[in-house]
Amino acid sequence: MWAIVIILASCFFLVTTNTNTQSPSDNARRKLVSLIGRVYEADGHRYASRDHHGNPMNCIKIIKRTGSDDFIGVYHVYKDNVPRVNLAISNDLLEWTWLKELAVHGSQPTIAVPADQPQGYIVAWEETPSSHLNFAFYMTWDDLKTGNAEKMHEVKRTLSACAEGTPNIYGEPTLDNIDVGFHFSHDCTLDRQARATLRNFSMWTDIRKQPDIDNALIHYFVRGNIRDRDALFDFDGYAFTIIEGQFQPKSMNTWRIFVFDPQTNTADQVPLVTERRSQTFTNPTMTLTTLNGQRILLITLFIRPEKAGQGETGQLIYYRKF
Ligand SMILES: *[C@@H]1O[C@H](CO)[C@@H](O)[C@H](O)[C@H]1NC(C)=O
């Protein structure tokens, strides 16, 4: 009985805080959701992105190449039914030159520059089969583009007997301290959020589930998987996470995109509007960077074929000046 009262009371509290209370991060979150949502207003965009070899650039994460105006992206390509992590380079975010296959049996890659090794690159991905996380460190740009890893660390699963994957790197990592977001398969049925730290490129620590993120989407009646995400450290002074949620289990056409606000533990669904009104989006990333000296918000999303506008299925890359 008291449990019910407490649950009702806490629900009421949740509803009232969501609707009535102003949070200092509200304006920044609304601005971010609006920038992401209006794809048709992007300052540059490409649907169904491919590298110059014609490989689809699935689930790409893009960052600046240190000390240059070029962008580099890591993505996965299926060959012989095996996903492989690939690397490409671009100077305009739209035309991409393939450079190197970095890993076989790898998908959903992400990339970051460690603050204490600014010439180097950390790449993390989901290793298959038996999904789990894998990390590589490349000392220099030459090492990255030739696939010559200085360190590697494969992480044993700790939260799921079935799958852990879709890594992102939060904030500014150092080589000895990498703050990692990922999903785990809860009871081997539903994907849920988790976070951990890779220390010394050897110790997987501070492993914790992230029910606040899950609950913010469940609040929207997301009943299926809550899986891939990416995060900004400082957007107008606040941290935000972009994340995919599946409204109905096993229903591929119900994947949608949300922005989670860790300041308020709430999420907003992003009303994405593309030229031809695609509906189903997955694998979001976001990056704050510059293009020709202009500050941009760079977004990548995968548009699934279900309910896709003509010609829009595949990897979408777009950016907004702001
Ligand atoms: C850090 O990693 C190195 C290998 O790269 C290992 O020799 C050393 O023992 C590790 N340190 C700790 C505290 O685990």
The ligand as an SDF file (V2000), in Angstrom:
LIG
                    3D

 14 14  0  0  0  0  0  0  0  0999 V2000
   49.0810   -0.1840  -16.8800 C   0  0  0  0  0  0  0  0  0  0  0  0
   49.2660   -0.8470  -18.1300 O   0  0  0  0  0  0  0  0  0  0  0  0
   50.5330   -1.4210  -18.3270 C   0  0  0  0  0  0  0  0  0  0  0  0
   50.5300   -2.0760  -19.6940 C   0  0  0  0  0  0  0  0  0  0  0  0
   50.2600   -1.1310  -20.6800 O   0  0  0  0  0  0  0  0  0  0  0  0
   50.8630   -2.4300  -17.2540 C   0  0  0  0  0  0  0  0  0  0  0  0
   52.1790   -2.9000  -17.4190 O   0  0  0  0  0  0  0  0  0  0  0  0
   50.6920   -1.7940  -15.8870 C   0  0  0  0  0  0  0  0  0  0  0  0
   50.8330   -2.7920  -14.9120 O   0  0  0  0  0  0  0  0  0  0  0  0
   49.3140   -1.1570  -15.7600 C   0  0  0  0  0  0  0  0  0  0  0  0
   49.1710   -0.4700  -14.4950 N   0  0  0  0  0  0  0  0  0  0  0  0
   48.2690   -0.8150  -13.6300 C   0  0  0  0  0  0  0  0  0  0  0  0
   48.2230    0.0030  -12.3600 C   0  0  0  0  0  0  0  0  0  0  0  0
   47.4640   -1.7030  -13.8200 O   0  0  0  0  0  0  0  0  0  0  0  0
  1  2  1  0
  1 10  1  0
  2  3  1  0
  3  4  1  0
  3  6  1  0
  4  5  1  0
  6  7  1  0
  6  8  1  0
  8  9  1  0
  8 10  1  0
 10 11  1  0
 11 12  1  0
 12 13  1  0
 12 14  2  0
M  END
$$$$
